Amino acid sequence: MNSPKAPCLLLLVPDETRGEFIRHLLRAAKPDAEFISATRLDEALRKLEGGSVAAAIAEGAEGIALINSVCEQGLDVPVIFIAPDDDGDLLDQARAAGASEAIFRSELSPTTLQNALHYALLWRAQETNDETAASKAKHAEIISMARTESLARLASSISHEVRNPLSLIYLAADFLARPKPLTEEARANIVGYLRSGAGRIEEVITSALAACAPRELSLAAHDANDIVEEALRLAKTRLRADAPVHFHNDMSVGMPAIFADRSRMVSAIHHLLTNAIDAMPNGGDLTIKTRVHSFTSSERAEWQREGWFRAGDVAVIIEIADTGHGIPPDKLSHIYELFFTTKPAGHGAGLGLATIKKIIQLHNGRIAITNRPEGGVLAELTLKTAGTQPV
């Protein structure tokens, strides 16, 4: 019995260095495939003319042009599009043009590419041209419906979070509209209402933007312990005298530096620490540990793919463990979703963990949050060291 022919995949990436990096991921995602490359649109179109290419993977503006050309010429080739992390508009353009899948660069991994290729190749193999057109139309409709639902949820959640601070601002306006002269105490209260309301609105909008459209990182080599200690100093300002939290630090010395955007990494760790503090309303123990980990070939391939780690890579692991109430098991799989929160209404917009995960992904790292067997939650960040960054 003849084995099925290995698929031929076209990679259109203008930059050779980026191209080699994506090829490396593709080989892990589809080791049986044949790969051909192009750096220009005209070159890519010539290679598609023979009909041997099963799917194309393209980046940037050239990728948009390829999708449009494939559709205009009626070529039966699904295109997987890769967009810069700070260009959501380009991602939307690719989807509207008819991309089989559109992925941010920070989301690239063998697993995501494997899933995208599986869908693209299955689509091509099972459908005639007429069916493909119908399927693409249906796919576009589903994407449109999903985006509409997501936008509705976004608008509803932001409206809910902003309504309370807006009520404070309206209350302050009502006080100012009264004809009676203001006492110093009343003036101070009004200023407090205005600052509190405006501050909360700014926090919600900033968090939403950070989770949905993160800007480019400013990366440099940093000591992970210094970053953790800075985040700890910020988190300790939330402590209450009636709910004592005991800190236990177990930070390894002499670790290799991590390559990070310091302010964003401090923000991510600070949020994890405040989550842990909030989960212990009656006090408890908070343990922070840092350590070095070297990956071996015996570790699960899926783990390594998810976090961009390969055998031989060295990582710094930051662990934050609390003794709080934990996360309900049925909620655990939803914690990274935008606007999902286990906190009471008015105590969290559900943006924190979504933002943190995006920050860690932009650093090509991994975040894992689990319930501890003894109670409480363990948050574990695995970050690349400065010597193991992808090109």
N, C-alpha and C positions, 0 to 999 in steps of 0.2 A: 504493500500500500504506500503511495507517494505521500510524503509529508507536505503540509501546506507551504507555499513559497513565502519566504521572509518578506515582510513589507518594506518598501523603499520610502524613506522619509526625507523631505527636503527641508533644509534649515536656511532661512534667509535672515542673516544678521550682519549689518554693515561693519561692525567692529569685530576683528578677528579674535581678540582676547575674550570678548563676551561670547563669541561663537564657540570657542573651545570649552568654555565653562558649561554652556548649555549642552554641548555634545556629550560632555562627561555625565551630566544628569540623564540625558536621553539613553546613553548606553546602559545605565543602571536600570532605567525604567523599561527599556525594550531591547534587551541584549541580543535578540535574534534579528533585529532590523538592519537594513542597509541604509547608510546615511550619505546624502550628497549635499553640498553646501553652495551657497551663492551669497555675494555681498552686494549685488545690485538687482533692481527689479527686472530689467531686461534679461539678465542672465538667469534669474529664477524662472521667468516665463518660458524661456527656451527649453529649460530642463523639464518643464511641465508638459511640453507639447507631445512627447512620446507616449504619454498615458501610463507610464510605469510608476509614477509617484502616487502613493496611497494617501499621504497626508503631508501638510506643510506646517512648519513652525516658524513664525516671523515676529520681528521686533520693530517697534517704533513706527515712524511715518512710512517707511518702506513697506511695513507689514500691512498698514491700512490700504496702501496703493495695491498691494498684491491681492487682498481680499476683494477690492473693487474690480480688479482685472479678471480674477477668477470668475466672479459673478457675471461680468459683462460678456466674457467669452464662452460662458456655459460650461466651464471645466468642472468635472466631477471630482474636485479635490477639497476636502475639508481643511480649513486653516485654523490653527491654534495660535492665538495672538498673545504676545507678552508686552505689557505696558510698564513704563517707569512708575515707581511707587507714588510719586507726587502728581501724577497726571490721570485723574479719574475720568476727565473728559475724553481722553484718547481711548480709554477702556470702553466707554460708552459708544464712541464712534465705531470701534471694532465690532461690538455686539450688534449695533444697528446695521452695519454693512453686511453682516452675515457670518461672522466668525463662528467656528464650531465651538470654541471656548475662548475666554479672555481671562488672563491671569496677571496679577501684579508680580513684578520681579521678586519681591520679598516672599511671595508665596511659592516660588519655584522650589521643587524638590522632586526626586524620582517618583514619589507617591502621587503628587499632583499631576505630573506629566503622564504617568502611567494611566491614571483615571481619565485624563483628557484624551489620550491616544486610544484607549479602549472604546470610549464613546464615539470618537471620530471614525475609527476603522470599522466598528460594528455598523454604524450608520451607512457607511459607503458600501459594505459588503451585502447588506440585507435589502437595499432599496434600489428600485429602478430610478431613472432620471425624474420621472413624474412624481414618484413617491418621495424622492429626495426634496423636490421643491415643496411638496405638501408638508413634509416633515420639518423643513427649515421654517416654513411659515408658522407651523404649530409651535416649534421651539421658540421662535421670536415672540409669539403670543404669550407663551408661558413665562418667558423672561420679563415681558412687559407687565404681566399680571403680578409677578413676584416683586418687581421693582415698585409697582403701584402700592402693593400691600406693605412693602417695607417703608415707603415714604409715608403712608398713612400712619403706620405704627410710630415712625420717627416724629411726625407732626403731633400725634396724640400724646406721646410721652414728653416731648419738649413742652407742649402746652400745659400738661399736668405739673411738670416741675417748675415752670415759670409762673404759674397762677398764684402760688403762695407769696413769692417775693413781690409780685405786682400788687397784691392786695396791701402789702406794707407801704408801697409807694403811693397808692391811692389814698391810704389812711393819712400819710404825711401831707399829701396835697389838700385833703379836707381840713386838716388842722391849719394849714397856711391860709386857706380861703376864709377862715373865720375872722370877723371884724375885731374881736378882742385882741389886745396886745399879748404877745407871747412872753411867758416867764422864761427864765434861763433854763429851768428844768424841762419845760415843754420844747424849747428850741433844741436842747440836747437830745431829747427823745426823737424829734423829727429827723435830725441829722443821722441818728442811729438807724431809724427805719429806712431812710434813703440809702445809706451806705450798705446796710445789710441786704436790702432788696436788690440793689444794683450788683453787689458782689455775688449774690447767688445766681443771678441771671448770667453774669459773665462766666461763672464757673460752669454752668450747664452748657453754654455755647462753646466755650473753650474745650470742654471734654468731648462734646459731640464732634467738633472739627478734628480733634486729635485722633479719635477712634475711626472716623470715616475717611479723612484725607490728611494723613500725617505728612509733614514736610520732610525734606531731606535731613539726614543726620549729620552732625558735626563730630566726626570720629577722631579719637586720639587714644593713646595707651594710658590706662589708669590703674591704680591699685584698687582692687575690689573691696578690700577692708575699709579704705578711706571713704568710698562711696557708701558702704553700709553704715558707717559711723555717722556720716552727714545725714543720711535718711533717719537714723535713730534719734539724732538731736531734734529733728523736726517732729517726729512722731511723739516724742515724750511731752510735747506741749499739750497733747490731748488727754494726758493722764488726769484722773480725778482722785481727790483725797479719799473719797468714800469707796473707791474701787481699786485697791492697790494692785499694780502689776509688777511682778518680779522678773527682771531681765536676766537671762543667762547667756553669756557670750562665749562662743567656742570657735574663735576665728584663727585659722592657720596662718602662720607667718611665713614670709619668704615665697609667697605664691607668685607665679608669672602674672604679668599685667594682662588686663582684658582690654580689648579694642572697643571703646564705647563712646556714645554721646553722654557726657557726664550728667548734664542737667536732666535729661530724659530718664537715665537709669536711676538717678536719685529719686526722681518723681515716681517711677514704677515701684521701687523698693519701699519708699515712704508710704505709698498707698497700700501695699501688702501689709505693712506693719500696722497702719491705722485700722485696716480690716480686722486684723488679729486682736487689736485692743478693743474694738467695738464688739467683737464676738465674746468678750469676757466682761459683761456689765457689772459683775460682782467681784472682779479681780481674778487673778490667776497667774500662770507662768508663761512667759514668752521666751523661747529659745532661738537664738540666731547662730547659725553655724556656717563657716566657709571652709571649703576644702578643694583639693586638686583631684581631678579624675583623668586617667588615661584610658582611652578606648581600646578594646581588644577585638579581634576578629570573631570571638565567640559570642559577642553581644548581639541582641536581636537586630536584624537588618532594618526592620521597620522603625525602630527607635532611632537608629543612626540617620536614616533617610529623613525622618521628620525633623530632626534638629541639625541637619547638614553635617553630621559627624561621621568620620570614617575611622577604621582601625589605625591606631597610631596617633590620632589627634589628642591634644591635651586641652582639657576644659576646666573652668572654675565653676564650682557648684555652690550656690547660696541657698541655705535652707532656713525657713521661718516657720516655727511650730508654736501653736498656741494650745491652751487647755480649755477652749471655749465650747460652745454648743455644737460645733460641727455644721455640716451642710446636709440637709435631707437627701438621702440617696436618690430620690426621684428628681431632684433639682440639680444634681451634680453635672449632668451632661449639658445643662443649659447655661452654666455660669459665665461663659464667654460671649453670650449673645448680647447684642446691643439692647439696652434698657431692661435687661432681666436683672432683678435684684431679690435677695431674700430678706432685705431690711424692711422695716415698716415704712409706710407711705411718709414721704417728706424727709426720710433719712438716707436717701441714696437714689441717684438717677439711673443706676444700672449701667453706667458708662465706664466705671473703673477697670474692671477685669478685661473688658473688650479693648480698652486703650492699652493696658499693660501687655496683653498678648500681642497687639500690633507692634508695640515698641520692641518686645523681645524678638519677634519675627524679623523686624527690620535689622536687628543685630545678628541675624542667622543663628539664633539660639532657641531654647525650648523652655516652656513653662509647664509645670505639672502641679495640679492642686488636688489633693486627696484627703479623705478623712483618715485620721489616725486611729488605729485599733483601740488605743487607750483613751480616746476622746480628743476632740479638737481637730484642727486642720493643719496639714503640712503643705506649704507652698515651696516648690523647688525650682530654682532658676539654673539652667545650664548654659554657660556663656563661653564663647570661643576666646581663647587667649590670643594675644597680639600676633603670635607667630603662626597661627593656623587659620587666618582669614582667607576666604576664597578670593581669587583674582577678580 
